[in-house]
Amino acid sequence: MTLLRFLGLLFLLVSIFAGTAAVVALTVIAMRFWPLSLTLILALAIFHFAIQQSPRRRD
């Protein structure tokens, strides 16, 4: 049972490291290609505005 707990915690630690590395990599890419990041932010803002303006359906 101790080995299973150790392997689970090891998997959790590796997952945290992988997630952190992915966030850092995406941040570096966003800073390197800032027009792409600006376009993505603008597209998300337009999508959010469109969702807010659409009438809500009641089923």
N, C-alpha and C positions, 0 to 999 in steps of 0.2 A: 504494500500500500504506500510505503514511503517513496519507493521508486516511481510509482505512478504520479504521485503528487509532485515529485521533483521534475519529471518530464513535462507535466502540465505547466508548472511555473517557468520552466525553461522555454517552452513554446510561447508562453505569454510574453516573456522578456524579448525573445526574438521578434515577435509580432510588433511589440512596441518600438523596437529599433527599426524595423522595416517601415513602419508607418511614419516615424520621424524622418527617416532618410527620404521617403517619398515627398513629404511636405517640404523639406529643404530643397530637393531637386526641382520641384515645381516652382518654388520661390525663385530659385536661380534662373530657371528658364523664363519665368515671367519678367524678371529684371533684365534679362539679356534681350528678349524680344518684346519690348514694351508696347509697340503698336498692336501686337496680337492680344496682349493683356488688356489694353484699352478697348479694343474691339469687343472682347468677351464681356467686359464690364458694361459697355454700352448695350450689347445685345441682351444681357440679363436685365438691365434696367427697363428696356423697351418691353420685354416679355412680362416683367412684373407690372408695368403700367397697363398692358393689355389685359392681364388677368384681373386687375382691379376694376377695369372699366366694363368688363363683360358682365351681362346679366346672369344672375344665379338661377339655375334651374332647380325646381323642386319636383322630385319624382315620387 
